[in-house]
Amino acid sequence: MVLSARRRWLLLAVVSAGLLLITLDNSILYAALPTLVEELGASSAQSLWIINAYPVVMAGLLLGSGTLGDRVGHRRMFLIGLVVFGAASLAAALSPAPEALIAARAFLAVGAAAMMPATLALIRVTFADERERNVAIAVWGSLAIVGSALGPIVSGVLLQSFWWGSVFLVNVPVVVVALIATLVLAPAGGADPGKHWDLPSSLLALVALVGLVVAIKETAKASPSLVAAAVALLAAAVGGWAFARRQRRLPDPLLDFAIFRNRAFRAGVLAAGFSMFAIAGVQLITTQRFQLVEGFTPLRAGVLVAAVALGALPTAVAGGATLHRVGLLPIVAGGLALSTVGAVLVLLHFDTSMALLVTGLLVTGAGLGAAMSVASSAIMGNVPARRAGMASSVEEVSYEFGSLVAVALLGSLLTAVYSATLQLPAGAPEGARDSLDAALALAGEGARSDASLIAAASRAFDGAYGAVMLVVAGVLAVGTVATGVLLRRHGPGSALTGPVSP
C-alpha cells in the first residue's frame, strides 16, 4: 500500500514520538533517583536495579521482538508495545515500594522492546523512495540522542512542581495520542503468518544478552563478586552458543548471520554502538561532575548536556538529506572523527572555560548526530524488506549495549580513579574515598564544613573526569578507524548498498 506524502510524514512523527518515549525513559531517572530513594526508602542495591531493570530486560528482548514483528506485522507490534508501555508507566508512577517500581520498570522494558524495532521497521516499509527514507531515518536517529539528553531536563522540571511519580505519568497522554494516530495512519497488513517464529530462540537470546550484561556490570563494580560474574558469563556463553547453533538449523532464524556479511551493515552496527557509548558516557559523568563539583541543580546540569542533542539535530537531518550524494564513508567515519575532536575539546576545557566546554559538547553532538542517522540508513538499506524487523532489532541491541557498557565501565572507572588519586588531608576519614558524594557528606555543611577535604575530593574527581573523557575520545577514535576501513569503498558518488543477503 502506497501512502500519501502527508500520511507518510505524519506516521514518521508518530513512530518518532514512540522512540522519544523509549529513549527518554532510559535517562529520565538520572536526576530523579535521589528523590526516589528518599521517598521509597530504597537500598543501594534496589536503586541500582531501579535504573538497570529497564535497559537490561529491553536488551534481552529486542532480537525476539523484532523478528516477531516480521511475522505478526510491525503495526501490531507497535500498538501492543504502546499499550504495555502506557500501563507500565501508570504502574511505575503509583508504585508503593522499591520492589514494585523495579517490576514496573521491567514491564516498561517489555513495551519498549515491542515498540523499538517496529518504529524503524515501519519507516523501512513505508518510505519506498530511497532519498525520502534516508531523511526519515535521519530524523528517527536524531531522536535517540534528543531523548537521552532530554531525560534529566524533563525530570528536573517535573520534580520542581510535582511528586516523583510524574516522571512516569507524563508518558501516558503521549501513549494515548500515539495509539489513536497509529490506528489512523499506519497501513494494515505487512504480516507474514507463514513465517515461523521460534520461541526457544528468543529465550536463548534473552539468556545470552542478559547474562552478558550482568557479567559486565558485576565485573565493573568496585567490589565485584567473581562467582556471580563467572556464572553470568557462563550463562551468556552457553546461551549464545545454543542460540547460534539453533539459528543455523531453522528455515526462518531469529537472526540470520548472513546479514553481517555486508560491510556497510557491519559499519552501521558499530557506529550505532560507539555513538551511544559516547552519549551515555558523556551524559553520565558530566551531569555528576557539574552537580557535585560546581553545585549545579539537576535541571541546570541537564540543560548543559542537552548541548549534545542541540548539536546533533542539524547534522542528523543534513546527513540523511545528502547521503545519496556524499556517501556513507564521509558521514559515518567523518562524523565519528568530528565527535572525537569534540570529546578532546571537552577534556581540555571542562574545568577552565564554560564556553569552550559547551562548544566541545556541541561538536561532539554534531559528529554523533551525523554518524547515528546515517548508520541507521546503512543498516536498514542493506537488508531486504522482509528482514526489516531483524535488522532494526540488531541496531537497537547495539544502541542498548553501547549505553549499558558506558554506564557500567565508565561509571566504575570514574569511581576507581577518584578513589586511587584522592589525597586525604590529615585527619580526614577514609570513607571519603568511596565517592565524591560520601566525601561531601563527611565534610559537612556551613561554617563547620571541612573545606580542605572538599577541595581535595573535587580535585580527585576532576582528575577522574579527565581520565574517563580520555577513554571516551579513544573509543571514538577506534570507531572512526573501524568504520573507515569497512566503508572505504562507500565514498562520494558510491552506492549506499552492497550485496544484500536474501
C-alpha positions as CSV (number, residue, x, y, z in Angstrom):
1,M,0.0,0.0,0.0
2,V,1.4,3.4,-1.1
3,L,0.7,6.2,1.4
4,S,0.3,9.8,0.5
5,A,3.3,12.1,1.3
6,R,1.3,13.8,4.1
7,R,0.4,10.5,5.7
8,R,3.9,9.1,5.5
9,W,5.4,12.1,7.3
10,L,2.7,12.1,9.9
11,L,3.4,8.4,10.6
12,L,7.0,9.3,11.0
13,A,6.1,11.8,13.7
14,V,4.1,9.2,15.5
15,V,6.8,6.5,15.5
16,S,9.4,9.1,16.4
17,A,7.2,10.0,19.4
18,G,7.3,6.4,20.4
19,L,11.1,6.3,20.1
20,L,11.4,9.5,22.1
21,L,9.5,7.9,25.0
22,I,11.7,4.9,24.9
23,T,15.0,6.8,25.0
24,L,13.6,9.3,27.5
25,D,12.9,6.6,30.0
26,N,16.5,5.4,29.7
27,S,17.8,8.6,31.2
28,I,14.9,10.3,33.0
29,L,15.8,8.7,36.4
30,Y,19.4,10.1,36.5
31,A,18.1,13.3,38.1
32,A,15.1,11.8,39.9
33,L,16.9,8.9,41.6
34,P,17.9,10.7,44.8
35,T,14.2,11.7,45.3
36,L,13.0,8.2,44.5
37,V,15.5,6.6,47.0
38,E,14.4,9.1,49.7
39,E,10.6,8.7,49.1
40,L,10.6,4.9,48.7
41,G,13.4,4.1,51.2
42,A,15.3,2.1,48.5
43,S,18.6,0.5,49.4
44,S,21.7,1.0,47.2
45,A,21.1,-2.4,45.5
46,Q,17.5,-1.6,44.9
47,S,18.3,1.9,43.5
48,L,20.8,0.2,41.1
49,W,18.1,-2.1,39.8
50,I,15.5,0.7,39.6
51,I,17.8,2.2,36.9
52,N,19.1,-1.1,35.3
53,A,15.9,-3.2,35.1
54,Y,14.7,-1.2,32.1
55,P,17.8,-1.4,29.8
56,V,18.7,-5.0,30.8
57,V,15.3,-6.5,30.1
58,M,14.9,-4.5,26.9
59,A,18.3,-5.6,25.6
60,G,17.4,-9.2,26.2
61,L,14.0,-9.0,24.4
62,L,14.9,-6.9,21.3
63,L,16.1,-9.6,19.0
64,G,13.0,-11.7,19.5
65,S,10.5,-8.8,19.3
66,G,11.9,-7.5,16.0
67,T,11.6,-10.9,14.3
68,L,8.2,-11.5,15.8
69,G,7.2,-8.2,14.2
70,D,8.2,-9.6,10.8
71,R,5.7,-12.4,11.4
72,V,2.7,-10.6,13.0
73,G,3.2,-7.2,11.5
74,H,5.1,-4.2,12.8
75,R,1.9,-2.1,13.1
76,R,0.5,-4.6,15.5
77,M,3.7,-4.8,17.5
78,F,3.9,-1.0,17.8
79,L,0.3,-0.9,19.1
80,I,0.9,-3.7,21.6
81,G,4.1,-2.0,22.7
82,L,2.3,1.3,23.3
83,V,-0.4,-0.4,25.4
84,V,2.1,-2.2,27.6
85,F,4.3,0.9,27.9
86,G,1.3,3.0,29.0
87,A,0.1,0.5,31.5
88,A,3.6,0.0,32.9
89,S,4.1,3.8,33.2
90,L,0.9,4.1,35.3
91,A,2.1,1.2,37.5
92,A,5.5,2.8,38.0
93,A,4.0,6.2,38.9
94,L,1.8,4.5,41.6
95,S,4.5,2.1,42.9
96,P,4.3,1.9,46.7
97,A,7.6,0.2,47.3
98,P,11.0,-0.2,45.6
99,E,10.2,-3.8,44.5
100,A,7.1,-2.7,42.8
101,L,8.9,0.0,41.0
102,I,11.6,-2.4,39.8
103,A,8.9,-4.8,38.5
104,A,7.2,-1.9,36.7
105,R,10.4,-0.8,35.1
106,A,10.9,-4.3,33.8
107,F,7.3,-4.2,32.5
108,L,8.1,-0.9,30.8
109,A,11.1,-2.6,29.0
110,V,8.7,-5.2,27.6
111,G,6.6,-2.5,25.9
112,A,9.8,-0.7,24.8
113,A,11.2,-3.8,23.3
114,A,8.0,-4.4,21.3
115,M,7.9,-0.8,20.1
116,M,11.5,0.0,19.3
117,P,12.2,-2.3,16.3
118,A,8.7,-1.6,15.0
119,T,9.4,2.1,14.8
120,L,12.4,1.7,12.4
121,A,10.8,-1.2,10.5
122,L,7.6,0.9,9.8
123,I,9.8,3.6,8.3
124,R,11.6,1.0,6.2
125,V,8.4,-0.4,4.7
126,T,6.5,3.0,4.5
127,F,9.2,5.1,2.7
128,A,9.8,3.3,-0.7
129,D,11.8,6.2,-2.1
130,E,15.5,6.0,-1.0
131,R,16.0,9.7,-0.6
132,E,12.9,10.1,1.5
133,R,13.7,7.1,3.5
134,N,17.2,8.5,4.3
135,V,15.7,11.7,5.6
136,A,13.1,9.9,7.6
137,I,15.7,7.6,9.2
138,A,17.9,10.6,9.9
139,V,15.0,12.3,11.8
140,W,14.4,9.0,13.7
141,G,18.1,8.6,14.5
142,S,18.4,12.1,15.9
143,L,15.6,11.5,18.4
144,A,17.7,8.7,20.0
145,I,20.1,11.5,21.0
146,V,17.4,14.0,21.9
147,G,15.6,11.6,24.1
148,S,18.7,10.7,26.1
149,A,19.6,14.3,26.5
150,L,16.1,15.4,27.5
151,G,15.6,12.8,30.2
152,P,17.4,14.8,33.0
153,I,15.8,18.0,31.9
154,V,12.3,16.6,31.9
155,S,12.7,15.0,35.3
156,G,14.3,18.2,36.7
157,V,11.4,20.3,35.5
158,L,8.7,17.9,36.8
159,L,10.3,17.4,40.2
160,Q,10.3,21.1,40.8
161,S,6.5,21.1,40.9
162,F,5.2,17.5,41.2
163,W,5.9,14.3,43.1
164,W,8.3,11.7,41.8
165,G,5.6,9.6,40.0
166,S,5.2,12.4,37.5
167,V,8.3,11.3,35.6
168,F,6.4,8.2,34.6
169,L,2.9,9.5,34.4
170,V,4.0,12.0,31.7
171,N,4.2,9.1,29.3
172,V,0.5,8.2,29.5
173,P,-1.0,11.1,27.4
174,V,1.7,10.7,24.7
175,V,0.9,6.9,24.5
176,V,-2.9,7.6,24.1
177,V,-2.3,10.1,21.3
178,A,0.2,7.8,19.6
179,L,-2.3,4.9,19.8
180,I,-5.0,6.8,18.1
181,A,-2.7,8.2,15.4
182,T,-1.2,4.8,14.6
183,L,-4.6,3.3,14.1
184,V,-5.5,6.1,11.7
185,L,-2.2,6.5,9.8
186,A,-0.2,3.2,9.8
187,P,-1.0,0.8,7.0
188,A,-2.6,-2.5,8.0
189,G,-1.0,-5.8,6.9
190,G,2.7,-6.4,6.3
191,A,2.5,-9.6,8.4
192,D,3.8,-12.9,7.1
193,P,1.8,-15.5,9.0
194,G,3.6,-18.3,7.2
195,K,6.9,-17.2,8.7
196,H,7.9,-19.4,11.7
197,W,8.8,-17.6,14.9
198,D,10.9,-19.7,17.2
199,L,10.2,-19.1,20.9
200,P,13.2,-21.1,22.2
201,S,15.5,-18.9,20.1
202,S,14.0,-15.8,21.6
203,L,14.5,-17.3,25.1
204,L,18.1,-18.3,24.3
205,A,18.8,-14.8,23.0
206,L,17.4,-13.4,26.3
207,V,19.6,-15.6,28.4
208,A,22.8,-14.7,26.3
209,L,22.2,-11.0,26.3
210,V,21.1,-10.6,29.9
211,G,23.9,-12.9,31.0
212,L,26.5,-10.7,29.2
213,V,25.0,-7.5,30.6
214,V,25.0,-8.9,34.2
215,A,28.6,-10.1,33.8
216,I,29.8,-6.7,32.5
217,K,28.0,-4.9,35.4
218,E,29.3,-7.3,38.0
219,T,32.9,-7.2,36.8
220,A,32.8,-3.4,36.7
221,K,31.7,-3.0,40.3
222,A,34.1,-1.6,42.8
223,S,33.9,-4.8,44.8
224,P,32.9,-7.4,42.2
225,S,31.7,-10.9,43.0
226,L,33.9,-13.2,40.8
227,V,31.5,-16.1,41.3
228,A,28.4,-14.1,40.2
229,A,30.4,-12.7,37.2
230,A,31.6,-16.2,36.2
231,V,28.1,-17.6,36.5
232,A,26.6,-14.8,34.4
233,L,29.4,-15.1,31.8
234,L,28.9,-18.9,31.6
235,A,25.1,-18.4,31.1
236,A,25.9,-15.9,28.3
237,A,28.4,-18.2,26.6
238,V,26.1,-21.3,26.8
239,G,23.0,-19.3,25.7
240,G,24.9,-17.6,22.8
241,W,26.4,-21.0,21.6
242,A,23.0,-22.7,21.7
243,F,21.3,-19.7,20.0
244,A,23.8,-19.6,17.1
245,R,23.6,-23.4,16.7
246,R,19.9,-23.3,16.6
247,Q,19.8,-20.5,14.1
248,R,21.8,-22.5,11.6
249,R,19.1,-25.2,11.6
250,L,16.0,-23.1,11.3
251,P,14.4,-22.2,7.9
252,D,13.3,-18.8,9.4
253,P,16.0,-17.9,12.0
254,L,15.5,-15.3,14.7
255,L,18.9,-13.8,13.5
256,D,20.3,-14.6,10.1
257,F,24.0,-14.2,10.5
258,A,24.3,-13.8,6.7
259,I,23.2,-10.1,7.1
260,F,26.6,-9.4,8.8
261,R,28.5,-10.3,5.6
262,N,27.6,-6.8,4.3
263,R,30.4,-4.4,5.2
264,A,28.1,-1.4,5.3
265,F,25.7,-3.2,7.6
266,R,28.5,-4.1,10.0
267,A,29.8,-0.5,9.9
268,G,26.3,0.8,10.7
269,V,26.0,-1.5,13.7
270,L,29.4,-0.5,15.0
271,A,28.7,3.2,14.5
272,A,25.4,2.9,16.5
273,G,27.2,1.2,19.4
274,F,30.1,3.6,19.5
275,S,27.8,6.6,19.3
276,M,25.6,5.5,22.2
277,F,28.6,4.6,24.3
278,A,29.9,8.2,23.9
279,I,26.5,9.8,24.5
280,A,25.7,7.8,27.6
281,G,29.2,8.2,29.0
282,V,29.5,12.0,28.5
283,Q,26.0,12.5,29.9
284,L,26.5,10.3,32.9
285,I,29.9,11.8,34.1
286,T,29.1,15.4,33.0
287,T,25.9,15.7,35.0
288,Q,27.6,14.2,38.0
289,R,30.6,16.5,37.8
290,F,28.7,19.7,37.5
291,Q,26.2,18.8,40.2
292,L,28.8,17.6,42.7
293,V,31.8,19.9,42.0
294,E,30.2,23.1,40.6
295,G,26.9,22.8,42.6
296,F,24.6,22.8,39.6
297,T,21.0,21.8,40.2
298,P,19.8,18.6,38.3
299,L,17.9,20.8,35.9
300,R,20.9,23.1,35.1
301,A,23.2,20.1,34.7
302,G,20.6,18.5,32.3
303,V,20.4,21.7,30.3
304,L,24.2,21.7,30.0
305,V,24.4,18.1,28.5
306,A,21.5,19.0,26.2
307,A,24.1,20.8,24.1
308,V,24.9,17.3,22.7
309,A,21.4,17.0,21.3
310,L,21.4,20.6,20.1
311,G,24.5,19.9,18.0
312,A,23.1,16.6,16.8
313,L,19.8,17.7,15.3
314,P,21.0,19.7,12.2
315,T,23.7,17.3,11.2
316,A,21.4,14.3,11.6
317,V,18.9,15.8,9.2
318,A,21.6,17.1,6.8
319,G,23.3,13.8,6.8
320,G,20.2,12.0,5.7
321,A,19.4,14.6,3.1
322,T,22.8,14.5,1.5
323,L,23.6,10.8,1.9
324,H,22.8,9.8,-1.7
325,R,25.4,12.4,-2.9
326,V,28.1,12.2,-0.3
327,G,28.1,8.5,0.5
328,L,28.4,6.6,3.8
329,L,32.1,7.0,4.4
330,P,32.4,10.7,4.9
331,I,29.3,10.9,7.1
332,V,29.8,7.9,9.3
333,A,33.6,7.8,9.8
334,G,33.8,11.6,9.4
335,G,31.0,12.1,12.0
336,L,32.8,9.9,14.5
337,A,36.1,11.7,13.8
338,L,34.3,15.1,14.4
339,S,32.9,13.7,17.7
340,T,36.4,12.7,18.7
341,V,37.6,16.3,18.3
342,G,34.6,17.5,20.4
343,A,35.4,15.0,23.2
344,V,39.0,16.2,23.2
345,L,37.8,19.8,23.5
346,V,35.6,18.8,26.5
347,L,38.6,17.0,28.0
348,L,40.9,20.1,27.7
349,H,38.4,22.7,28.9
350,F,35.8,21.2,31.2
351,D,37.4,23.0,34.2
352,T,38.7,26.2,32.5
353,S,36.1,27.6,30.2
354,M,32.3,27.1,30.1
355,A,32.2,28.5,26.6
356,L,34.7,26.0,25.2
357,L,33.1,23.2,27.2
358,V,29.7,23.9,25.6
359,T,31.4,24.2,22.2
360,G,33.0,20.8,22.7
361,L,29.6,19.2,23.6
362,L,28.0,20.8,20.5
363,V,30.8,19.5,18.3
364,T,30.6,16.0,19.9
365,G,26.8,16.0,19.2
366,A,27.2,17.3,15.7
367,G,29.5,14.3,14.8
368,L,27.4,11.8,16.6
369,G,24.2,13.1,15.1
370,A,25.5,12.6,11.6
371,A,27.0,9.2,12.3
372,M,23.9,7.8,14.0
373,S,21.4,8.9,11.4
374,V,23.4,7.5,8.5
375,A,24.3,4.4,10.5
376,S,20.6,3.6,10.5
377,S,20.4,4.0,6.7
378,A,23.4,1.7,6.3
379,I,21.7,-0.9,8.4
380,M,18.2,-0.7,7.0
381,G,19.3,-0.1,3.4
382,N,21.4,-3.2,3.3
383,V,18.8,-5.8,4.2
384,P,15.7,-6.9,2.2
385,A,12.4,-5.5,3.4
386,R,11.3,-8.9,4.8
387,R,14.3,-8.7,7.2
388,A,13.4,-5.1,8.4
389,G,12.4,-6.2,11.9
390,M,15.5,-8.4,12.3
391,A,17.8,-5.6,11.1
392,S,16.2,-3.0,13.3
393,S,16.5,-5.3,16.3
394,V,20.2,-5.7,15.7
395,E,20.5,-1.9,15.6
396,E,18.6,-1.5,18.8
397,V,20.7,-4.1,20.6
398,S,23.8,-2.2,19.5
399,Y,22.3,1.0,20.9
400,E,21.4,-0.6,24.3
401,F,24.7,-2.3,24.7
402,G,26.7,0.8,23.9
403,S,24.8,2.6,26.6
404,L,24.9,-0.2,29.1
405,V,28.7,-0.7,28.7
406,A,29.3,3.0,29.1
407,V,27.3,3.3,32.3
408,A,28.9,0.1,33.7
409,L,32.5,0.6,32.7
410,L,32.8,4.4,32.7
411,G,30.9,4.8,36.0
412,S,33.2,2.3,37.6
413,L,36.3,3.9,36.1
414,L,35.3,7.3,37.4
415,T,35.0,5.9,41.0
416,A,38.2,3.9,40.8
417,V,40.4,6.8,39.6
418,Y,38.8,9.1,42.1
419,S,39.5,6.7,45.0
420,A,43.1,5.9,43.9
421,T,44.1,9.6,43.4
422,L,42.4,11.2,46.3
423,Q,45.0,12.7,48.7
424,L,43.2,12.9,52.0
425,P,44.0,15.9,54.3
426,A,45.3,15.0,57.8
427,G,42.6,13.6,60.0
428,A,40.1,13.1,57.1
429,P,38.0,9.9,57.3
430,E,38.9,7.0,54.9
431,G,35.2,6.8,54.0
432,A,35.7,9.9,51.8
433,R,37.4,7.6,49.3
434,D,34.2,5.8,48.5
435,S,32.8,8.5,46.3
436,L,32.6,12.3,46.0
437,D,29.1,12.1,47.4
438,A,30.5,10.4,50.5
439,A,33.3,12.9,50.8
440,L,30.9,15.9,50.6
441,A,28.6,14.3,53.3
442,L,31.5,13.7,55.6
443,A,32.9,17.2,55.1
444,G,29.6,18.7,56.4
445,E,27.9,21.9,55.6
446,G,28.1,25.6,56.5
447,A,30.6,27.0,58.9
448,R,31.6,23.6,60.2
449,S,32.4,22.2,56.7
450,D,35.9,20.8,56.0
451,A,37.0,23.0,53.1
452,S,40.3,21.1,52.7
453,L,38.5,17.8,52.2
454,I,36.0,19.2,49.8
455,A,38.9,20.8,47.7
456,A,40.9,17.6,47.7
457,A,37.9,15.4,46.8
458,S,36.9,17.9,44.0
459,R,40.4,17.8,42.5
460,A,40.4,14.0,42.5
461,F,37.0,13.9,40.9
462,D,38.2,16.3,38.2
463,G,41.2,14.0,37.5
464,A,38.8,11.0,37.2
465,Y,36.5,13.0,34.9
466,G,39.5,13.8,32.7
467,A,40.5,10.1,32.6
468,V,37.1,9.0,31.6
469,M,36.8,11.6,28.9
470,L,40.1,10.4,27.5
471,V,38.7,6.9,27.3
472,V,35.6,8.3,25.5
473,A,37.8,10.1,23.0
474,G,39.9,7.0,22.5
475,V,36.8,4.8,21.9
476,L,35.5,7.3,19.3
477,A,38.9,7.3,17.6
478,V,38.8,3.5,17.4
479,G,35.3,3.7,15.9
480,T,36.5,6.2,13.3
481,V,39.2,3.8,12.1
482,A,37.0,0.7,12.2
483,T,34.1,2.2,10.2
484,G,36.5,4.0,7.9
485,V,38.1,0.6,6.9
486,L,34.7,-1.1,6.5
487,L,33.3,1.8,4.4
488,R,36.4,2.6,2.3
489,R,34.5,1.8,-0.9
490,H,31.5,3.9,0.1
491,G,32.8,7.4,-0.6
492,P,31.2,10.2,-2.5
493,G,29.2,9.0,-5.5
494,S,29.2,5.4,-4.4
495,A,26.2,3.1,-4.0
496,L,24.8,3.1,-0.5
497,T,24.2,-0.6,-0.5
498,G,26.3,-3.6,-1.1
499,P,25.3,-7.2,-1.9
500,V,22.1,-7.8,0.1
501,S,21.6,-11.2,1.6
502,P,18.3,-12.9,0.5
